[in-house]
Amino acid sequence: LTKFGLKNASLVRAMVDYGTRRFPAIERFESDRVVFVDGQEFECDYVICATGYAVSFPALAESFPVQAEQARMPRHHLFKHVVHPDIGPEIVWGGYARPAFGAIPPMAEMQARWFALLCSGDLTLPTPDEMRKVIEADNNRALAQYPDDAHRISTLTDFLRLLDDIAGFIGCRPPQRLLFTDRALWRKIMLGPITGAQFRLRGPGAKPEMAKESLKRTPVLPGAEKYVRAMVR
């Protein structure tokens, strides 16, 4: 619940089959070696910096230079990683969030559903000041939840929390009454993996029968009930 996870097993294969080693953060470079924060050293000929890509919005910068620069750090400046309080719903960012565990497509879908309702006028945004307060609270929560990763990954967020927050705006959270009316379906939602289907049971765009069929096929890990009971206690 507090770490940013790998999305595949490539690193594990590299360690098991090819001798790749995992080190902590780099403290400094010396002439022929890297020194890590725990005192370990690694002698090397070359260092390859996998820096990724630079995030920028040059087209937006022509009209909104300050906001374009701020949008490079979405968790710090965008309401639910989607809306800048100074611009509103005329320009939005979709899929601009990186779950620690989970997938971007379900988050992008939820954001798109919310955006569609904003466009139709069925929903409205909070005031800019209210959005800024939520942005600050969400960012502080992420920094506390992911102390090792959030400061360096500005898109990092909790998969379920962001989905659940936007689902609350839309009105498509799974109904709590399922605990009493359909316990088997409730079990799939509570103990199975988080999927978009659980947010299609009700609300705008609901497809309840299709969602139920999808959830019925969802696997549940053996012993999951014990884990949930421990969490509740």
N, C-alpha and C positions, 0 to 999 in steps of 0.2 A: 504493500500500500504506500510505500514511501520511496520507491526507486523507479527510475526510468528503465524499462525493460527492452531487451533485444527482440527484434521482430522475426528472427529466424535462427537456425542452428549453425550458421556458417562459422561463427567464432568458436563454437564448441568443436566442430570438425577440424578447424585450423589448429586448435590446441592439442587435440587427441592424435591427429594423423600427421601433423607437420611441425610440431614443436613450438608453435606460437606461444608466447608468454604474455600474461596480463600484468601491468604495473600500475601503481598509483600515479598521482599527478607529477609532472616534471617540476623540479625545483630550479635546475640550471643546466646549461650546456658547458662542457669543457672541451678541450682541443680534440679529443678522440673519443668522448663518451658523453652519455646522458646521466645525470644524477637526479634521483627521484626523492620525493619528500620524506620517504621512510628510510633514506640512507642507501638504498640499493643503487648500484651503478650498472650501466650497460655500455660496453665498448662497441662502437659502430663506425662505419665509413660514411653512411648517408642517413639523413632524416627526411622522411616524406611527410609533409604536413597535409593531412586530409581535411582541408578547411571548409569543404562544402561550397556553397555559392552565396553571393552577396544579395541580400533582399533590398530592393529599391522599387520605387514607383515614379519613374521620371515623368510619365504623362500626367499624373495627378499633381506632381510638384509644380507644374506651370501655374496652376490656379490655387493650390493649397500647399504651399511649400512646408509650412510647419506641420500640418497634419500628415503629409506624405512622409516626413521624417519620423514622426511619432508612430506611424503605422508599422514601421519596421519592427516595433516591439509590441505586438498585439495584446499580450496579456496586461501590459502596463497602460494601454491607451484606447483599446477597443472594447466596447460593451459586448460581452459574451463572444469576443474574438470576431465580431461581425461589423459593428457600427461605431464610427467615431462620433462622439457627442457633438462636435462642432459642425458636422456635415449632415448627420441624420441618415435616413434610409435611401437617399438618392444614389449614394455610392456605398456598396457593402463588400465585405470580404467573406467569401465562402470557402469552407474547408481549410481555413487558415488557423488550424489548431492541431497540436500533436499530442495525442493521448499517451500517457506513460505506459498503459496497457490498453489495448483496444484498437480500433481502426478509424481512419479518417472518413471513409465514405458514409457510415451512419451519422457521423457528426455533420458532415456537409449536407446530407439529406435533411436533417432536422433543421439546420440553419436555413436551407432553401424553403422549407415549409413555412417557417416563421417569416421569411422575407416575402413570400407570396401573400401572406395575410396582411403584412404591412402595406404592400402595394395595393391590395384590394380595399384597404381602409377598414378591414374587420378588426385589426389590432393597431394600436398606437404605441409609440415608444415613451418611456418615462422622460422627465425633463433632463436636460443636459447635466444639471447638478446631481440629480438622482443617479444618472448613469455613471458619473465619475465616482460617486461614493461606492457603487457596486463594483466598479472596476478596481478600485483600491482594495476593497475587501477581498475580492477574488484573487488578486495578485498576492496579497499577504497570506491568504490561505494556501496558495500554491507554494510560496516560499517556505512556509512552515511544513507542508506535507512532503516536499521534495528538496530538502536542504542541500543535497549534493548536486542537484541537476537544474533546478528552476532558475538559478541566477545566470546560467549560461545558455539555457534554451528558452527563449522568450515566448515560444508558442506552446510550451508544455502546460498540460492541464489534466485534470482527472476526467476520464472518459464518461463515467456514469453521472458525475455531478453536472457537467456541462449539458449532457443530453437531458437530464432530469429538470434542470433549470429552464431550458428552452421549452421542453414539453409542458412545463407549468404555464408558460406564457400562452402556448397554443391551446392547452386544455386537453392534452392527449396522454397524460400519465396513466399507467394501468390502474383501473379502479380497485380500491382497497377491499371492496365487498367480495372480491373473488375468493378471499380467504374462507368465506362462508358459503358462497354460491357455486364455486367451481374450484375445489381444493387442488385437483390435479393440475389445472392451468396455473393456479397461483404458485404451486411448487416449481413448475417450469420457469416461471418468471423470477422467483426468488432464489432458486438454487442453480439454475442453468446459466449459460453465458449470456451476456448483455447483447441483445440484437435489436434491430429496428422494428421487428415484428411486435414487440411488447408495447410500442408506442403507436400501433395502428389499430388497437382494440376499440378506441373511441375518439371523439373529437373530429375537427376538420380533416378530411382526407382519410377517415377511418375505413379500413377494410377488415372488419372483425372476423369474418369466416376464414378469409385467407390467412390472417394473422394467427388465428387459433390453430389452423392446420400446420403452419410453419412452426409454431411453438411446441406442438405435440411431437414433432420430429426432433426437437432439441434435446441433446443428451444431458444428463445430470450425473456428476461424478458420484461414485459410491461414498457414503459417509458425509455428504455435504450437509445433511441435516445437523449432524453433531457439531460441525464448524459454526453453523449459523446460531445454534443454541449457545455455544460458547461465547460468540460475539454479543449476543443479547444479554447474557449474564454480566 
